[in-house]
Each structure stands twice: as structure tokens, then as C-alpha cells.
Amino acid sequence: MPDRPTHPRTHHRGAAGDWPGTPAGGDPSGTAPAEPKVEELGAQLEAAKALAAEHLASLQRTAADFANFKRRTSEDRERELGLASELLLRKLLAIADDFDRALETMPPELKGVGWIEGIVLLDRKLRALLESEGVTTIEAVGRTFDPREHEAIASVPATGRPDGEIVAEVQRGYRVRDRVLRPALVAVAGGGGAAGAETTSQTN
């Protein structure tokens, strides 16, 4: 038999699809791509951490500013409401003064009369309303003059009492909780113990 023609032996593709001798990835030069350096990765990580810390600090400052804003807003609102409440209470004090004058000048023979008792009851209700709002009277007669709570409108000589002692109350004073709502108008013994008192024997 004639000899079968011979053909040059061909190479089969490898598992990676490359020809024998060709590195995986198809780079005929045989050199692998450069791996990122560890130093570069570390620098990128530190930069990312610094940026995250900066953003966190910014968010914390924003949260603190917002909390301060809420607190100031709440304090301003409470202060405005307090001022409005004090203004209303001062108006009610004028009515309380009218009750004081009416009851102090009431003729003794009218005590026990029905409509007089009605006025007394209204006065008590008004006092109860004021007390429910934290309003209390400022003690005056027999106390030493205190410019924070009392306003001296007269100095009374020859009373036999120490200078600066309050001998008469012309108008009641009131405080609301721990603040003076209206000082008491008073007459003070002597002339040296009451700063700002007028030298007069009249208490008006």
C-alpha cells in the first residue's frame, strides 16, 4: 500500500484557550499586569477614613447646632408665654385691689348681708385663681424693708420701731413663683432704713 500522506502535527488549545506557551490572559509578551502596591492601597484607605471622619464631625456639629436651636426656640417660646401670662396676672391684680378697697371700707353694719357675702365669695375665688397660677402675696408689715420686694412711698417718724421696719402697707405686693410680680407699696419707720422713701408723715 502506498504510504499515507503525512501532515504537520498541530498543537491543541490548552485549558485556558491559549496556545501552548502563551500565558493566560493573552499577553504574548508573557508579563502579568502590575499589581497595585500595598502602600498605595494603604494611602487610599487612610484617605477614605479621614473623609469619613470629616463627614461624621460635620454631621455631629449640625446635630449639635440643631439641638441648640431647638432649645433656644423653646426657651424663647416659654419666655414669651411667661411674659404674656404675667401681663394678664397684673391686670387681674387691679381687680384684686378693687376688692381689697371695697372690703376694707365696707360699713360694719353690712356684714352678713347676702349680696356682701357674694362679693366676699368672688374675692375668695379670685384669690384662689391667682394662687393656682403660682401668685402669692408679699409679706410687708413688721418686716424689714427689702427694695427687691417693697417700694417705700413714705417714711413715718416717731413710731417707736427700728428704722427700716415696715409700719403700714398701702398696696399689696405679689410674687409669681420665685419672681416679684409687683412690689408692695409701704410706709417705713424712720428715715434712714428705707432707701428712696419720701420724708413725710402722710401714707396716702
C-alpha positions in Angstrom: 0.0 0.0 0.0 1.1 3.5 -0.7 2.2 5.5 2.3 -0.5 7.8 3.8 0.3 11.4 3.4 1.7 12.9 6.4 0.6 16.4 7.8 2.4 18.6 10.2 1.4 18.0 13.8 -0.8 20.7 15.2 -1.0 21.9 18.7 -4.3 21.7 20.6 -5.5 24.6 22.6 -4.9 24.5 26.3 -7.5 24.6 29.0 -7.3 28.4 29.1 -7.9 28.7 25.4 -4.3 29.8 24.6 -1.8 28.2 22.5 0.9 26.3 24.3 3.5 28.7 25.6 1.1 31.6 25.7 0.4 32.9 29.2 -3.2 33.1 30.4 -4.7 36.4 29.6 -3.5 36.6 26.1 -0.4 38.7 26.7 2.1 37.3 24.2 4.9 39.1 25.9 4.5 36.7 28.9 4.4 39.5 31.6 1.5 39.8 34.1 -0.2 43.2 34.7 1.3 45.1 37.7 -0.4 44.6 41.0 -1.4 47.7 43.0 1.2 48.4 45.6 0.4 47.9 49.2 1.5 51.4 50.0 -1.0 52.9 47.5 -3.9 50.8 49.0 -2.9 51.9 52.5 -2.9 55.5 51.5 -6.3 55.2 49.8 -7.7 53.5 52.9 -6.3 56.3 55.2 -7.8 59.0 52.9 -11.2 57.3 53.0 -11.0 57.1 56.8 -10.1 60.8 57.0 -13.0 61.7 54.7 -15.5 59.6 56.7 -14.3 61.2 60.0 -14.7 64.7 58.5 -18.2 63.9 57.4 -19.0 62.4 60.8 -17.7 65.5 62.6 -19.8 67.7 60.2 -22.9 65.7 61.0 -22.2 65.9 64.7 -21.8 69.7 64.5 -25.0 70.0 62.5 -26.9 67.9 65.1 -25.5 70.0 68.0 -26.4 73.2 66.2 -30.0 71.9 65.6 -30.3 70.8 69.2 -29.2 74.3 70.4 -31.6 75.9 68.0 -34.5 73.8 69.4 -33.5 74.7 73.0 -33.3 78.4 72.2 -36.6 78.3 70.4 -38.3 76.5 73.3 -36.8 78.9 75.8 -37.9 81.9 73.7 -41.4 80.5 73.5 -41.6 79.8 77.2 -40.3 83.3 78.0 -42.9 84.9 75.6 -45.7 82.8 77.2 -44.5 83.8 80.6 -44.5 87.5 79.8 -48.0 87.2 78.4 -49.1 85.3 81.5 -47.6 88.0 83.8 -49.3 90.8 81.8 -52.6 89.1 82.3 -51.9 88.5 86.0 -51.1 92.1 86.5 -54.4 93.0 85.1 -56.1 90.7 87.5 -54.2 92.3 90.4 -56.0 95.6 89.6 -59.3 93.8 90.2 -57.9 92.3 93.4 -57.0 95.8 94.5 -60.6 96.9 93.9 -61.9 94.0 96.1 -59.4 95.0 98.8 -60.6 98.6 98.9 -64.3 97.6 98.8 -64.0 95.2 101.7 -61.8 97.4 103.8 -64.2 100.3 103.5 -67.4 98.3 103.9 -69.5 99.6 106.8 -69.7 97.1 109.7 -73.5 97.0 109.6 -73.4 95.5 106.2 -71.5 92.4 107.3 -73.6 89.3 106.9 -75.8 90.8 104.2 -76.4 88.4 101.4 -75.0 90.4 98.5 -72.0 91.4 100.6 -71.3 87.7 101.2 -71.5 87.3 97.4 -68.7 89.9 97.0 -66.6 88.1 99.6 -67.1 84.8 97.8 -66.0 86.4 94.5 -62.9 87.8 96.2 -62.1 84.3 97.5 -62.5 82.8 94.0 -60.2 85.4 92.6 -57.6 84.7 95.3 -57.8 81.0 94.6 -57.4 81.6 90.8 -54.2 83.7 91.5 -52.8 81.1 93.8 -53.4 78.3 91.2 -51.2 80.3 88.9 -48.4 80.5 91.5 -49.2 84.0 92.7 -48.7 84.7 96.4 -48.7 87.9 98.5 -45.5 89.5 99.7 -45.3 89.9 103.5 -44.9 93.6 104.5 -46.0 94.9 107.8 -43.5 94.1 110.6 -40.8 93.1 108.1 -37.6 94.9 107.4 -37.7 96.9 104.2 -36.4 95.0 101.2 -36.0 97.0 98.0 -36.4 93.8 96.0 -39.9 93.2 97.3 -41.1 96.6 98.7 -41.4 100.1 97.4 -41.3 102.7 100.1 -43.6 105.7 99.5 -43.4 107.2 102.9 -41.1 107.5 106.0 -43.0 107.6 109.3 -41.1 109.2 112.2 -41.5 108.7 115.9 -43.1 105.2 115.6 -41.0 103.6 118.3 -39.9 101.0 115.8 -36.5 100.4 114.3 -35.6 102.4 111.3 -36.4 100.4 108.1 -39.3 98.4 109.6 -42.4 98.5 107.6 -45.3 100.0 109.6 -48.0 100.2 107.0 -48.9 98.6 103.7 -50.6 100.9 101.2 -50.9 98.3 98.4 -50.3 94.6 98.5 -47.3 93.2 96.7 -47.3 89.9 94.8 -44.8 87.4 93.5 -45.3 84.7 90.9 -43.4 81.7 91.9 -39.9 83.0 92.6 -40.2 86.3 90.8 -41.7 89.6 92.1 -44.8 90.4 90.1 -45.5 93.7 91.8 -43.7 95.1 94.8 -45.7 96.1 97.9 -46.2 99.8 98.4 -45.3 100.5 102.1 -44.6 103.1 104.7 -41.4 102.7 106.7 -40.4 103.7 110.2 -37.7 106.4 110.5 -35.8 108.0 107.7 -32.6 106.1 107.4 -33.7 102.5 106.9 -35.6 102.8 103.7 -33.7 103.8 100.7 -35.7 106.1 98.4 -38.5 106.8 100.9 -40.1 110.2 100.9 -39.8 112.1 104.2 -43.5 112.6 105.0 -45.9 111.7 107.7 -48.7 111.0 105.2 -49.1 107.5 103.9 -51.7 108.4 101.2 
